[in-house]
Amino acid sequence: MLRPKRGFTLIELLVVIAIIAILAAILFPVFARARENARKSTCQSNLKQLAQATIMYVQDYDERFPYFYCYQGPTATFHPNGVHAAGYYLDWIDFIYPYVKNEQAFKCPSGSSVDYHDCYGYNKIGLNGQAEAAVLAARSASDVVMGCDAINCWIDGNNRLKESPASENAGRLSARHMDGLNVAYVDGHVKWQKINSLKYGQFNWTATATSSPAESTPLPLP
């Protein structure tokens, strides 16, 4: 005589559910971290492309860096989101756009904005379109910030990490990668850093290391 198959008891089901919950609690953060690491790597690749594009621009324009922001005048120009109408203000992305083959390079995968102009910021301190390579001779190009993860198209080193309202976002950095951000330097190299590992002096194109005590002051945490 065949015996009827015995099902799981309530206690056995609860044990299985508890084991699954424990495994999920262990593995989900691992998967999330792996996903963010992949996004961080993609972001670093993007910034590397933008840094190289800026260097190419400098080589083509008599060793002058692009403006961080300027009035376009009567001529329209192409950019990742379409065509700017005449009279539009341009930012650095518009100037280096012809040198970037991949439009996705303007968009950080961890960024919340859909606008290509609001993912990476260009360092504007001491840069008004007249910054020549010779100006950087007093300090190492590997120590001057060119651009980084940001909430707007330009940065100024006066970090507050605000996300809203929009009027307060100008010049803000964005620590969107595991409490840190990717930073591109004037020599073209890119690396991930914590906010407070950056110093005010690294955002000043023309200052020397001994310009003032504030130059070596770390950026504040929010």
N, C-alpha and C positions, 0 to 999 in steps of 0.2 A: 504494500500500500504506500503510495507516494505521500510524503509529508508536504503540507502547504508551505510555500516559501515565506520566510519571516521577513517583514519589512524593518526599516530602521525604527528604533525607539526614539522618543522625544529627546532623551538625553544625548543619544548618538548624533541626532540632527543638530542639536545645540552645539555639540563639540565641533562638528564639521564647520558650522557657521562661524564659530569663534576662531577656528584655525584660518579660515578664509579671510576673516576680518583682520587678523594679525598679519597675514601675508600681504594683504592690500595696504595696510598701514606702513609696512616696511618697503614694499616695492613701488608704490605710487610716487613717493618723494624722489626715489631713485630715477624713475622714468621722467618725472618732471624736470629734474636737474639735468638729465641727459639731453632732453629736448631744448632746454635753455642754453646748454653748452653748445649745441648745434647752431642755435640762433646767434649766439655770441660770436661763433666762428664765422658765420655768414656776414654778420655786421662788420667784423674786422676786415674781411675780404672787401666789403663795400667801401669802407673808409680808405683802405689801401688803394683802391682804384681812384677814389676822389683825390687822394693826396698825390698820386702819380699824375693825374690829369692836371692838377694845379701846378705841379712842377713843369709839365709840358707847356702850359700857358706861360709861365715865367720865362721859359727858354725862348718862346716865340715873341714875347713882348718886352725885349730889352731888359731882362732881369727884374721886371716889376710884377708884383703880385696883383691879383685881381682885386677890385674894390669889394668891400663886403656888402655895400648897398649904394646904389646911385640912381639918379633919374635917367630914364632911357631916352627921352626926347621923342622926336616924331617917327622913329623907325621901329617897326614891330620885330620881334625875334621869336624863335622857337624855344620851347622848354618842355620838360617831361609832361606837364599837364595840358599841353596844347600850344596855342600861340598867344603871346602877350599883345594886347592892343597897344596902339601908339600912346605914349605918355605914361607907360607903366614904369614903376620903379624896379630895377633889376637887383638881384643879389648874386653872391658868388657862384651859385649853382648855374645861373644863366650863362656866366662867363666861361665856366669849365665844361658845360654841357657838350659842346662839339668834340671834346676830347674823350668822352666817356661812351663806350660802345653799348654798354648794358644799362638800360634805363632803371632796372631794378636796383642798381647800385646806389641810387638816391634814397632808397626806402629801407629802413631798419626793420627786420622781421619781428622785433619785439616792440616797435614803436606803435603808439595808439593812433597817430595821425595818418590819414590817407593822402595828405598833401606831401609831395616830394620835398617841399621847401621847409618842412617842419620836423625833420628827422635828425639831420646833422647840422650843427652850428659851426660857423667860421669865426675864428678869433679876430675881433676887431680892435683890440686895444693897441693903440699906436700905429694902426694901419689905416691910411686914408687913400690908398691907391698910389701913393708915392713911395711905398716901402721898397727899397732896392735890396738885392742880396748883400751888398756891401754894408748895409745898415746892421746886418746880423753878424758882422765880423767880430764884434765885441763879445759875443757869446756863442755858445754852441747851438747849431741848428737842430741838433738832436734833443735839445732841452726846451725849445719854444713850441708851444701848442699851436698847431694849424687849425684843427677842428676836432669835434668829438660828438658823442651822443648828446642831443639837445632837444629843447622843446620849441625852438625857433631857428631861423636860418643864420643867426649870429649869436656869439657868446662874448662875455666880457670878463669872466673870472669872478664876478660878484655873485657867487652862487647862492640860491635860496631854495632850489628844487621845487618850486611851486608848479602845480598843474592847472590851477584855475584861480581867479578868472583869467581869461585869455590876455587881458591887458597887462597882467603881471608876469606873463611868461617870457617876455622879451629878454634875451641874454641868459636864460637859465640853462644849466646843464641838466642831464637826465640820467640818473643812476638806474637804468632799466635792466641791467644785466647782473643779477645776483648781487644787488647792492653796490654795484660798481658800473663803470662805463668804459667804452673803448675810446682811445685818444690817438689821433694822428698828429705827428710832429712834422716840423718844417723840412726835415731831411727825408721824409717819406715813410718812416717806420711807424707801426701801429701797435699799441698794447692795451691790455685791460688794466684798469687801476681803480682803487678806492678813491672816493671824492677827496678825503683828507690827506691823500698822498700827493695831491697836486698843490702847488704853491702859487701865490698871486704873481710872482715874478715870471712864471712860465707863460703867462698870458700877455706879457708886455714885449712886443717885438723889438723895441729899441733900448730897453733898460739893460744895465749890466747887473751882475750878481750883487754888486755893492752899492747899487743906486740908493737903496733905503732899507731899513730893517724890515719893512713891510713886504719886500720882495721875497723873503724866505718864509713868510707866514703861510701856513697851510690853509686851504679853503675850509670854511666852516661846514660842519654837518648840519642838516636841517633840524 
